[in-house]
Amino acid sequence: MSDAGEPDAMAEVTVREAVFALFRSFGLTTIFGNPGSTELPMFRDFPDGFRYVLALQESLAVGMADGYAQATRGAALVNLHSAVGVGHALGNIFTAFRNQTPLVITAGQQARSILPYEPFLYSEQAADFPKPYVKWSCEPARAADVPAAIARAYYIAMQAPRGPTFVSIPVDDWDQKCTPLDPRQVSQRIGADPTPLADAAAALARALRPVIVVGAGVARDDAWDEVIALAERHQAAVWVSPMSSRNSFPEDHRLFAGFLAADRARIVEALSGADFILVLGAPAFTYHVEGFGPHIPAGARLVQLTDNPTQAAWTPVGSSILTHLKLGVRALLEGPAPVLRPPPPPRPVPPRLAGGKLTDAYLLQQMAALRPPDSVIVEEAPSTRGPMHDYLPILKRDSFYTCASGGLGHGLPAAVGVALGRPQARVIALLGDGSSMYSIQALWSAMQLNLKVVFVIVNNRRYEALHQFAQHFNLSRLQGTRLPHIDFCGLARSFGMAAARVTRAPDLGVALTEAFTFTRPMLIEVIVDGADDRRPEDP
């Protein structure tokens, strides 16, 4: 050190060395991306202990990183190519933001010396481009500031509510000199104010007919056991919040009540009779159709526990408490003993299907019966979500993932990321035919990584969810929803993947059994009843 306390020149390293040292200290040793010219210097002398996961398009890189981060409960690192790569990836960046998935996203930028001349493949106002769907973004003013920007991006991505961050890095910064930056310990969990928590615990104990509504925050904060204990202590029926992207309560539990619709009137009807509504790790509530009138039944009180200040601010009724869900629910468990109350009535069990027709419901019933007990479902089949609730119950913690945004193109690459993050589990991607075509190239990545993932394509040869939703608008005919002549098995085989097509119910069990025990990736295309005989002009 010099007399002035400045580091000696000998202590300086390249920006690349400083950044990769930070990546290693943060556990960001897997990089998801699709490289371009402005990113190549980042990977000069690629260090040992890191791996690069190649996606064939930038949105797939973000989707895979999203699944990987959720599966590992840590942040994931994504590298995109300048403005065009960020543009390709924005749909899944939006989904990661809604999923509250911690991602550190870097993107290449042209050399600083030629930025005034609007060079080829540069990004204008790079830090603003991914907003508002990143928590923080910047393009550092100097090359020497890049390590500090990376560190800040990681700390912010991991703070509640977690989410993606973004750093644009000029191509000539990587070889510049800088001072190494040591990682710091930064708290990642929010502890609730004890006063409103104590009030909520007392109100819950006094309630005669309490209900609990669980959302993805329960899974993100690993509060599965605590929520089960809380529900059992209070004999409270447990509902899943509308459009929840994770599983947060065992769906075979005697207190499980079902799934709330994204419709104000139907939510009020489902919760009718409740005098206390405890919302855990979810918005209160997510709506998908316009509605009017009350948000909750008359006479009921609502208390929400969430780690998301924005959700707390727009929640229309009741009280909101900002907290890490595991800490918050533990505090409620320490509250007063509840009044004696009878358990709620059990949820009706749907009848078993005989299998004469190969419907999506029959497919899901057979998947539930044949899938390995430790398997994980990654779902992006919107029109099949209702039957899935009835016939494919999710029973174990961290065994279901879908996207919170409603955008398509996330599920297939996310399944690859989940399988990479949980290599011992059998991952089953349940995908619609329309959904899968947004990101079909991710089959190639699954094969290159040799992951234990099964892709089940529910093929009805149209955007079925739009036909279902058209009833809301009283539409009898739709344009642009037909998807004929897609050979999913042929696509899979072109990537080197084994594939099988099922057109008859009696053949389904054999195909699923083979796929669930196969040692390499496999695709099953299921032509559900009616798909083959629809004419292109049929509504």
N, C-alpha and C positions, 0 to 999 in steps of 0.2 A: 504494500500500500504506500502511496505517496503521503507527504506531510499533510496535504489537504484532505486526506481521507478518500481520494478517488482510487478506483481499481487500477492496478498496473496494466499497461498495454498488453503484457504477456497473458493477462487473464481473459482477453477478448477471444471470442469464437465467432464463427459465421452464424448468421440468422438461422440457417438450416440446422446447425448443430444445437443451438439454443432451443429451437422450437421442438426438435425431436426429443431432446432431453425432457422437455415439459410433457410432451405426449406420453413418454414412457412413465413419468412420475404419476400421471393422471390415469394410467391404464388404457390409454387410447392407442393400442398397438395394432388394431385392425382398421384399415382405411378402406372405405367404400367409395368407388368413384368410376369415372370414365375419363381418362386423361386427354388433355389437349396440349397444344404447343406452349401455352402460357403456364402450364403446370409442370412441364418436364424438369426444370432445374430443381424443383422441390425434391425430386427423387434421385438426384445425383448421389452416388455412394449410399444407396438405400441400406439402412442399418440392419444388423441382425436382430431377430426378435420381433420384427414387424411383418405383417402380411398385407398384401393389397388384394382386395376382392373386386374383381372387374365386373361391372354391370354394362350391358350393351346399350344403355341409354340412361341419362342422368336421373330421371325420375325414379328409375329402378334402384339406383344407388341409394337414394334417400329412403325409399320404401324398405330396402333390405336393412339399412342402418336403423330405421325405426323399429323393425321387428327385433333386431339384435339388441338394441338398447333396452327395450321392454323386457326381453327374455333374461337379460343379465342384470337388470336393475341399475345400470350405470349409463354413462354417456357413450355415444358412438361418434366416430369421426368420419366426415364426408368431404370429398374433394371434387369440386365442380369446375367446369371449363368456362371461365369468363361470363359474359352476359348471356350468351346463347345457352350455355349449360344450366345456368341459374333459371333461365326462362323455361327450359324443358322440365326442370325439377320443381317448379313452384306449386303444382298441384299437390305433390306429396309433402312439400314443406308446409303447406296449409294444413294437411292432415296431421303431420307431426306436431304442429302448434296446437291443434284441437285435441290431440291425444295426450298433450303435455309430456312429450317425449324429449329427453335431453339430447340434443345433437350439437356438435361443434362443426359448422360448415365453413370450409374455406373455398375460395374461388380465385382462379388466376386473373391477373390484370396485365395489360401491356406495360412495357418498360416506362418508367417515370419520365425519361428524357424525351419520349415521343408522344406522351399523352396530350400535349397542347395541339397536336396535329390530327386528332381523331383517327388514330391508326386502325388498321384492320384488326378485328377481334378484340377491340377494347370495350370496356364497360363504362358508359357515362353514368355518373352519379351511382356508382356501384353499391354503396352502402344503403341507398334508398330503395334499390330495386326490389329486394325481398320483403320490404315492409308492407303492411303491418304484421306479417305473420312470422316474424322472428322477434325474440325478446330484446335483442341488442345487436347492433351491427356497426361496423366501421371499416374504413380503409385507412390504415395508420399513416400519419403525416410523414414519418421517416422510416427507413428500413429498420433502424435500431429499435423502433417501437413495436415491431411485429411480435416479439415474444410476450410483451406485456398485454397486447391485444388478445393473443391466444389464451393466456392465463385468465384474463377477465371474461372472455367468452365461455370458458369452461366453468368458472365459478358461477356465472349467471345462469348458464344452462342447467346447472344442478340445483339451483335455489328454487324453492317453491314460489309459485307454480313452475315446475320444470318446463323446458321447451327448447326449441332450436335457437341458436345464435349464429352470427355470420361475420366472417372477416375476409375482405378482399385484399389480395397480396400481389403487388406488382412483380413481374417475372424476374427483374434484376435485383430484387431485395434479398434473395436467398443466399447469395454469395458475399453480401456485405458483412462488415464486422459489427459486433454488438457485445454488450456485457451479458454474461449468463444470468438467468433469472431463476431463483430458487422458488419452488412451489410453497404455498402457504396452506394452512388449515382454515377453511371457511365453513361455517355452520350451514347445513343444508335442510334443517327441519325447523318448523314453526311450533312453538309451544303456546297454547291458548291462554287467554286471560282467565284465571281461576274463578272469578266472580260469576260471569255469565255461564260458565260450565257448571258451577255448583247449582245455579238457578235451573238450568236445563235438567240436571240430574234429579233435582227435587220435583220438578214438574212431571218428568217421566215416571217417577215413583208413584205420584198421586193419580196418574191417569188411569181411567177405567178401561179404555179401549185404545191402547197405543198401537201405532204401526211404525215400521222402519222402512225407509226407501234407500236402497244401496246403489251406489254408482261406481265408476271406474276408480275413483280415488281410494276406495277400500283396498282394491287389488294393488294399485301403485304403491300404497304405503304399508302393504303387507299386514293389514288389520283383519284378516280372515278369521282367525281364532277368536279375536276380541269381539267381533260382530256376532258370531255364533253364540258366544257366552252372554252377550248383552240381550240378544233376542230370547234366549232360553230363560234368562233371569226374569224378564218382564213378560214372558208369554206373548210376545208381540209378533204379529204377522209381518213377514218381510217381502216387500215388493222390489223388483228391479226397476230402476229409473228408465225413462224412455231413451232409447237409442244408446244404451250403455255399451261402451267399447271393450269392457273386461267383465269377467265373472267375479262376483263378490260374495256369493252365498251358495251353499250346496242346494241344487235344485231338486234333490230328493228328500230334503229335510222336512219334518212334519210342520214346521212354521213357514215354509216357503209358500207364498201366495200367488206369485205369477209376475207378469211383465206389464208395466204401465204403457199405455199408448201415448204417442206424441200429440195428444188432443186434449184440450182443456176440459171439455165436458166429460170425456170418458175417464180422465184422471179423477175428477170429482166423484163420479159414479163409483169407480173402483174403491176409493177411499171412504166412501159413505159410511157413517157410523163411527169413524175414528174421532177421538177427542184430542189426541196428541200425535203429530206426524214428525218423526225424526229423520231428516234427510242426511245421509252420510256419504260424503265424497261425490256428490252429484249436483248438477244444477237443479233448481226448484222452480220450474220444470222445463225440459226441452219440448218445444212444440214444432210440429211440421205442417199443421193446417191452421187456418185462421179460426179463432174462437173468441167468445165473449162470456161475460158473467164471472162468477167467482173462480179463484184459482184452487181453493181447497174447500172442503165441506163446511157448512155453517157450524159454528161452535167449536171448530178444531183450532188448535194452536200448532204452528210449524216452527221448528228449530233446525237450522242447517249447520252442519260442520263441514268446512271445506278449507283447502289450502290456497284457494284461488280468490284473491281480493276482487277481481272483476266479476266473477260469479256472485260473490257476496253482495256487491254493489247493485246489481240489477235484479236480484231475487225480489219478486214483487210483493211478497207477504212474509210475515214472521220475523224471526231473529236469525242472524248469521254469526257464526263464531269461526274465526280464522285459526286453524290448527292443523298440524300433521295428524292424520286420521288415527294412527295407532296410539298416539299420545292422548288424543281427545277421547277416544272410546274407552281407553283404560281409566281415564278420569271419571267417565260416566259410570263405569263398573264399581267405582268406590263410593258412589252416591248412596242415598238412603234405601232401605229395603222397600221393595214395591208392595203395594196393596195386593191382596189375594184376588186373582182374576182367572177365569177359565181360559183354556187355550182357544185360539180361533179355529173355526172349522177347517178341515183339510182341503187342499186344492183337489178338484176333480181330476181323475186320471183319464186321459183320452183312450178310446178303445183300441185294441191291437188290430192292425191292418192285416188282412189275409194275404195280400200280394197278388191278386188277380191282375191288377194294373200296375205298371211301373210309374208311379207318381213320385214327386219329390218327397212327399211324406213317407212313403214306403222306403225310399232310399235312406232317409234319415233314421227310420226305425231300425233298418238293418245295419247301418253304420254304428248305431248305439249298441247293438247286440254283439257286433263282431270286432269292434276296434279294441286295441290293447288298453288295459286299464290306465297306463301312464301316458296315453296319447294326448296330444294337444291339438285343439281345433283353431285354425285361422280361417275366418269366414269373410267372404265378399260375394254373397248370393242374395241380394236384397229381396227378391220375390219369395225366397225360401225361408226367410227369417221367421215368419209365423209358424209354419210346420216344424221348424227347428225347435222352437220353444216347447212344442208338444211332444216331439218324438226323439229329440237328441238332447237329453238333459246333460248339463255340465255339472259335474259332481265334485271335482277336486280343485284346490286353489291353483291359480296361474295356469289354467288349462283352456282358456278361451281368449282370443284376440280378434278384434275387428277394428274398423276405423271410426272415429268419432265425427268425422267431417261429412260423411255421406258421399264423398268423391270416389270415383272408381279408379282402379289402377294401383291400389295400395296392397290388396290382399295377397296377390301372387308373390311379389317380391318380399313382402313382410314375412310370409311363410318361410322363404329362404333364409331370411335373417333370424327368425325364431329358431329354425333348425340348426343354424350355425351357432347360435348362442346356447342352445340346449341339446348338445349332440347325443345325449343318452335317450332322449324322448323320441317317440314316433310322432311326427308332425303331419297333420292332415289338413290340407288346404281345400276348403269347400267353396267353390267358385261358380258363379253364373257364367254362361257362355259369353254374354256381352261384357261382363266385368273382366274376364280373363284376357280378352283381346286388347285391353288397354296396356298390358304389360307382359305379353306372352313370351318376350325374349328372356324373361327371368328363368324359364325352363333351362336355358343354356347354362346359367350360373349354377343352378341346382345340380346339373350333371357334372360340371367342372369341379364342384366342391364335394361331389359324391355324398350328398346328404340323405338322411332317412326321412324323406318327405314324400307324401302321396298327394297328388293333385286330383281331386274329384270334380269334374266339370258337369254341372247340371245343365243339360242342353235342351232348351225348349225352343231354340231357333228364333228368339225375339227378345227384346227388352221387356220381359214380362212385368217387371215392377211398374213400368209406365202404363201398361194396360190395366193393372190393378188400381193405380192411382187415378187413371182417367175417369173412374166412376165418381170420384169426388167432384170433377168438373162436368159431369154428365156428357162425356164424349163417347161416341159409339165407334168412331174410326180415327186411327192415328196414322201419321206419316213418319217414315224414317225409323221404324222400330223393328223391321224384319232383318234376320241374320241367317239367310240360307247358305248352304254350300260351304260351310267351314268344316274342314277335316281336322279335328283336334288331335286325333291319333297320328295322323300324318305329320302334323306340326311337331308333336313330341318326338316322333321317330327321326325327324330331320335333325334334331339336336342330339340324337343318340339315346333317347329315353325309351324304355319299354312302355307300351300303351295297350289298352284294351277298350273296346266299345261294347256297351251293354244295351240291348234293345228290348229284352224280355225280363220280366220279374224273376222267373226261375233261375236265370243265369247270374243274377246280381250277387248272391252270396259267395259263389266260387270266385268271381272277379275281385270282390272286396277282400276275401281271405288271402288270396294271392298277393294283393297289393300291400296289405297290412303286415305281411311277413317277408316281403321282398327286401333284399339287402341294399338295393340301389333306388334312386328316385323312380317313380312310376306314375303314369297318368291313367285315370279311368274316366272315360266319357260315357255318361249315362243319358240316353235319349229318353226323356220322360214322356209319359203317356200323352198322345195327341200331337207330338212334335212332327212325326213323320208324315201325317196325313193333312197337315195344314197347307192350304194352297197359298201362294204369295199374296193373293188379293184378299184373303180372309181377314176380318177385323181382329 
